[in-house]
Amino acid sequence: MSLNPPIFLKEKEENNSKFVEIRHSQTTSIAAEDPLQNLRLASQEVLQKAQQSGRSKCLKCGGSRMFYCYTCYVPVENVPIEQMPLVKLPLKIDIIKHPNETDGKSTAIHAKLLAPEFVNIYTYPCIPEYEEKDHEVALVFPGPKSVSIKDISFHLQKRIQNNVKGKNDDPDKPFIKRKKTEEQDLNDSKCQDTTLKKIIFIDSTWNQTNKIFTDERLQGLLQVELKTRKTCFWRHQKGKPDTFLSTIEAIYYFLVDYHTDILKEKYQGQYDNLLFFYSFMYQLIKNAKCSGDKETRKLIH
């Protein structure tokens, strides 16, 4: 008796396999075309209405803007704040903006609008002092000294221990007493909360970044590098790879990875609304490009 399956069964399996491959290929293609399609977003009806009615007045400065005022960090008159989502974040975010970065083109403002209690924006050279809190603050910036998100807690713990050793490195103190004090402080440091409290992002073009990154006030901070992802940004930097993210994308992807790698929780769209404005504008521009609608593109830009 032959143990080989009948020929028609083999053909059926091959056809099924091809069907699965085609379906997978189609799904991948759709995802590549619209990488923001699976976000769990609040209703964007308020933005649709605002887009149809055009620019509106900022209630603070009176300027004419689309969707929000990039100077005052508030939505405009035809985008009621109660119809916008508010996002709760697991930590504070500081954004250091280059002075030559055009306010109207910066996506950093989206984070301030949607998570106002957790986000602060500073224009360089205005930078807060982080030296005393370098064990609970990190800077997102790629480089040879950068660590992955999953290793943040380990490196913050090392900083606490190094700070303790530095404090007890007193040559005039008797060796035995010094050693005992150091051991006690190291044990105490293990009980301290090494959770990241604040993350810093630089908002500028890549060519402008170096001026801020080399500032001595940021030099001692732990550097964190994001996983490689492709940008959807419509203002792509010429000559740069498509892995150079916009500021709001970098913030979003950092938080997604932080949620899974540090908080060890399943990600279920908790921070998707940070892309509330971004995803809407992305879709508008994508549709405008397809239809050749230059007016919509002008309106957004």
N, C-alpha and C positions, 0 to 999 in steps of 0.2 A: 504493500500500500504506500503510495507516494505521500510524503509529508509536505511537499510544496503546495502552496495555496493555488487555487484555480487561476487561470490567466485573467478572467474577467474581474476577479477580486483585486489583483495587482493593478489593473488599469483603473479601477475605481479609486484605490488608495492614491495612485499617482495623480489622478484628476483632483481629488480632495486636497492633496498637498499643494498642487498648483493654484487652486482656488484660495487656499489660506494665504499663500505667498502674494497673490494678486491683491487680496483684501488688505493684507499688512502693508503692501506697497502703496495702496490708495490712501490708507489711514496716515502713513508716514508723510505722503505727499501733501495731504490736507493740513496736517499739523505744521509742516514746513511753510506752507502758504500763510497760515494764520496761527502762529504760536501762542496767541493770547485767547484762543477760542474757548478753552476749558476753565477759564477763571470763574470763581463764584463771586459775582459782582452784585451790588445793589442796582436797582432800576436806574437806567441812564436816561429816562424819559425827560428829566429836567434839563439835561444837556441837549437833547434833541430839540426841545422847544426853544432853548436859548440859541442854538445854532440857526434855527429857522428865523428867529426874530432879529438876529445880528448883535452887534456890539451893544453893551449896556454900561451904565454909569457905576463907578465905584462909589459906595456910600461914604467912604472916608475921605478920599482925595478929589473925587469928582471926575477922575480920568475915564476916558472911554476905552473899555476893554472887552475881550471875548472870554466868557466863562468866569474869570477871576482877575483880580488886580495883582500883578506881579511885584508891585511896589509896596502895597499894604498887607499882602498875604491874606486877603479876604475874597470871598466870592462876590461877583457883581450883583446888581439889583435884580436881574432876571434869573438868578440862580439862588433861590432861598436856601439859607444855611441848613434849615431843618430838613430839606430834601436831599442833603448830602450825607454820605456815610461818615461815621467817625471810627477810626481804627485804634484799638488798644494795643500797644506794643509791650514787649517783655523787658525793654530797656530804653534808656534815653539815647537820642541821636543828636550829635552836633554836626553841622555842615559848614565847612569853611569854603566860602565862595571867592574865587579870584575876582579882583575889582574890574577886570576887563571882560568878565563873563556877562553877556547881554542878559539882563533880567528877564525879558520877554521870551527868551529861548531856553531858559533854564528849567529843567524838570524837577529840580530840588524843591521848588515851591510847592509841588504836588504833595510832598510829604508833610510840609508845614500846614497846608490846608486841611489835610485828611487826618492828621494825628497831631493837632496843635499843642496838646499837653506834653508830648514826648519829644518834639523836634524843635531845635533852635538853629537859626541860620546866622552866621557871622561873615562879614566881608573883610577879607585880608587887607591890612595886617592886624585886624582885631581878632585875637585868638585868646580863649580862656586859659588860665594857668592849670596845667594838668600834672605838674611835677609831684605834688603831694599825693596824687591819686593814681599813680601809674600802675598800681596793682589791680585796678578795677576799670581801666580805660584802655581801649585799643584803637588803632588806626587801620582802616582798610586801604592797603596799598601793596601792589605786587613788588617782589624783589627777592634777593638771595636770603634775606633775614626773615622773610615772611613765614608765618605758620598757617596751617589749615585751621578751619573753624573748630573742628573736633578736638584740637589740641590747645585751645585757648585756656581752659581751666588749669591745665597742667603748667603752662608757662606763667600764668598769674600766680599760682602757688609758689613757684620758684622765686618769683620777684619778692613775695612776702618774706620767704625764708632768707633771701639775700639781704633784705632790708633789716631783718632782725639781727643777722650776723654782723652787719655793718655797725649797728647801734652798740653791740656788746664788744666791739673790737677796741677796748680801752687798755692800752699798755700798762697803765698805773694800777689797774685792778688786779688783785691776786688771781693767778691762773685757775685755781680750783673753783674759786667763787665765780670767776668769769665763765668758766665752762658750765657750771651748774645753772647760772642765770640764762646762758645761751640755750641749754637743753630745754629749760622751762619755757622760754619764749618760743622756741621752735614747736614745742608741743601745743602751746597756745595758738600759734599761727595755723596749725592744722585744723583747729576748731573754727577758725575765721571763715567767713563766707568769701569764697574765691570766685563767685559768680560775676561775670562781666556786668558792670553797671551802665557803661556808656560806650558807644561806638562812634568813631569820627569818619566822615567822608569828605573828600576834597571835590569841590564842584568847579571844574574848569576843563578846557581842552587839554589833551595830553601834553602839548608843547608848553603850556603855561603851568603845568602841575609842579614842576621841579622847584620853582620859586617858593611855593608853600611847603612842599614836602621837606625841603632842606632847612626850614626854619628851626632854630634850636629848641623852640618850645614843643616841637613834635618829635624831635630826634630820639628822645629816650623812651618813647612809647612802643608797646608791642605792636608789630605789624601783622596784619592778617590778609591772606590772599584768598580770593573767591575761586570757586570751581569755574572751569571754562564754560561759558554759555554764549550764544549768539544774540546780538542786539537786534531789536526791532526798530531802533530809532531812525526816523526819517531824515535827520540832519547828521548823516554819517560823516565822520572826520576823514577827509581825503588822505589817501595813502596809508590809512590805518586798517588793521584787520577787523572783521565783523564781530570779534570777541570783545571789542572796546564798548562797554555798556554805557548807557546814559545813567545819570545819577540816581534817578528813581528806580531803574532796573537793578542797579547795584544794591540799593537799600532793600528792595523787595527780595532779591535772591539771597542776600545775606541772612535776612530774617527767616526765610524758608529753611535754609540749612541750619541756622541756629536752633530753630524749633525742633528739628529732627536729631541733630548731632549733639546738642548741649542739653536741651530740655528733655530729650528722649521721648518726645510725644509725636503721635501721628499727625501729619499736616493735613488739615481739612479746610484749607482756604481762609485761615484766620487773617492773613494779611493781604489777600487778593485785592481788597478795595483801595489799597495804596496805588493801584493802577487804574482807578476809576476814571480819572481824566486822561491818562496816558493811552489806555486801550481805546477810548472813544476817539481821541484825536488820531491815533494810528489808523483806525478804521475809516475815518473821514478822509484822510489823506490817501489811503489806499484806494478808496472808491473814486476820489477825485482824479487820481492818476489814470485809473481805468477808463473814466468817462471823459478825460481831458478837461475837467472843470478847473480852470485856473483861478477863478474867483474864490472857491472854497479853500484852495491852497494858500492864497494870499491872506484870507481871513485868519487862518490858523497861524501862519507865520508872522 
